[in-house]
Amino acid sequence: QLKLKQSGGGLVQPGGSLRLTCAGSGFILQHYDIGWFRQAPGKEREGVSCISSSDDSTWYADSVKGRFTVSRDNAANTVYLQMNNLKPEDTAAYYCKVSEYWGQGTQVTVSS
């Protein structure tokens, strides 16, 4: 069974950091492009970052560029989204995506 399991997230003060984890089972994440998305209440889901399967090149939305970093740990079959200098506008449910498969989502709340 192909599955993505997310962890991380939570409540953090502005300026704080969190790391989201997306672990794959049933498929080898190294062979896939991985996307991170987020959806805030009342807003559409938007792309945040992605990492390429071919050369690990990365892309970031302008709103997170310089603050978020996507990376892989192939031995652990896991992809990470390191989020630094978090802002209240980063508050959203975050999802990883591989092909047509979505993680279950994890909530990130940035508030003082």
PELIN-V358066 format. One record per residue. N is the residue number from 1. NEAR is the number of other ideal C-beta (glycine too) atoms within 10 Angstrom. Layout:
n,near
N,NEAR
N,NEAR
This chain:
n,near
1,5
2,11
3,13
4,22
5,13
6,21
7,13
8,16
9,20
10,11
11,12
12,18
13,10
14,13
15,11
16,15
17,11
18,20
19,14
20,25
21,18
22,28
23,18
24,23
25,11
26,10
27,16
28,10
29,23
30,15
31,11
32,17
33,15
34,25
35,20
36,26
37,21
38,24
39,14
40,14
41,7
42,5
43,9
44,7
45,14
46,12
47,13
48,24
49,22
50,19
51,22
52,12
53,15
54,7
55,7
56,12
57,10
58,14
59,14
60,17
61,15
62,6
63,13
64,22
65,10
66,9
67,15
68,21
69,16
70,23
71,13
72,17
73,13
74,12
75,7
76,12
77,16
78,18
79,29
80,21
81,27
82,14
83,26
84,14
85,13
86,22
87,14
88,11
89,11
90,22
91,17
92,22
93,18
94,23
95,21
96,31
97,19
98,21
99,12
100,6
101,14
102,16
103,23
104,12
105,15
106,21
107,11
108,21
109,15
110,19
111,10
112,8
